[in-house]
Amino acid sequence: MTKAASRAAYHCTECGATSLRWVGRCGECQAWGTVVETGTPATTRPVTARPVGTPARPIGELSPDDAKARETGVGELDRVLGGGLVPGSVVLLAGEPGVGKSTLLLEVAYRFASGGGRALVVTGEESTAQVRLRAERTNCVHDDLFLAAENDLGALLTHVDAVQPGLLVVDSVQTIASDSLDGAAGGVPQIRAVTAALIGIAKARGIATVLVGHVTKDGGIAGPRVLEHLVDVVLHFEGDRHTSLRLVRATKNRYGASDELGCFEMREDGIVGLPDPSGLFLSDRLVAVDGTCVAVTVEGRRAMVTEVQALVTRPAHGGTPRRAVSDLDSARVSMLLAVLTRHGQLPMSDLEVYAATVGGMAADEPAADLAIALALASAVREVPIPATVCAIGEVSLSGDVRRVPALERRLSEAARLGFRTAFVPSAHILDTTSVTPAITVIPVGTITEAITKAMKLAHDDHGGRRVTLRPLDGGRKPRSDPRDLF
């Protein structure tokens, strides 16, 4: 066991996996050209028993209150975290540059300090003056909120000893380096060592710690893959810089659901949670128009309505038809066009097709297939579907409308927002009157049946829909009129 290897060792710069020989493709993360030489491996030493810090105890004697979450004050973030931040937990929040990670965490730190705790924000990318300007703009100044600009791990730990915070925010983990290791900050060895040190101090002192992570051009978290395994919670902060909508998704959570979603709105005075974001994804019109249909999707445990819009036109000068899709699954839209051509008797092959959603919300789950197909059929036949109608169902290649999960939750959300009619798969067996008495359910078994019933229904009601939203929660300066969100 004490024999040292005589050959050089190699490691992957993406995931940190090691090997005794060079390979062109990493066996762990399957990345090409990332294996580099690091020198001879360390000598293997025998492992001996050592005294323990805390003896093992029967599980019944342990108190669950030690892992009780504390609310951050930002309701949408608490929803994703499973109730709040647990003392001693380590959260990794990753997102693209400029999406609002620092703004959100500054808000969380301010709320934590306002609740009687001490919060420490350590920034390695900005100066304390820059953070102070953002705090002034978002009204996040508090005496128990401490700021420090450091890039050295040892100095960061010194600040922790001096402040004794209950919440530690490190922005970002890729900018912190340890002088005990060679290499620049952001390298695989540095990230691994810094993260391990921060996790150790968080667990030992019961400090809730939030680490900001960078993302690669492919959207993955930068650094070794083991980074996601070490932390307790992994969150992805998503958003388009051209819209004010921001989404926080949980991909790992040891204290709650790992498929939850939080919605935020970026404003000039900070970031505000949206407990009722459905109205952002609907057009508020008084007259129904052709080429639109509303889908009810489920993100995590939250049902949200999303309006799908379609436009069809003839190609100019008989050229090749163009297909453009935004915030929808292009492969599924192409499949639905083929199904409509074959089973719906609609001439789609020689038409240019443009399909998108309203408000920047992606509707890429199979349950949106029926709404997309009805929007395309409405655009081709130039018959508007009533604005109070929604569609829920998956469309197969054979033209059948298949079942989808969480139908009762989807119908309840649609009824709450004022929808009066819903197309659902006929294979569902449920008592909809006991779940949603305010909405009429029309079962359909095939796409042809759905198109026929939707076209007949379109002649009865062309009225508009006015969405009523619950008051916003989480902002210090809420708007008085919910329609200001549109």
Secondary structure, DSSP 8 states (H G I E B T S, - for coil): ------S-EEEETTT--EESS--SB-TTT--BS-EEEEES------------SS----GGGS-GGGG--B--S-HHHHHHHTSSB-TT-EEEEEE-TTSSHHHHHHHHHHHHHHTT--EEEEESSS-HHHHHHHHHHTT---TTEEEEE--BHHHHHHHHHHH--SEEEEE-GGG-B-TTS-S-TTSHHHHHHHHHHHHHHHHHHT-EEEEEE-B-TTSSBSS-THHHHHSSEEEEEEE-TTSSEEEEEEEEESSS-SS-EEEEEEETTEEEE-S--GGGGS---SB--TTEEEEEEEETTEEEEEEEEEEEE--GGG----EEEESS-HHHHHHHHHHHHHTS----TTSEEEEEESTT----SGGGHHHHHHHHHHHHHT----TTEEE--EE-TTSBEE--S-HHHHHHHHHHTT--EEEEETT----HHHH-TTSEEEEESBHHHHHHHHHHHHTT--B----------S-SS--S-GGGG-
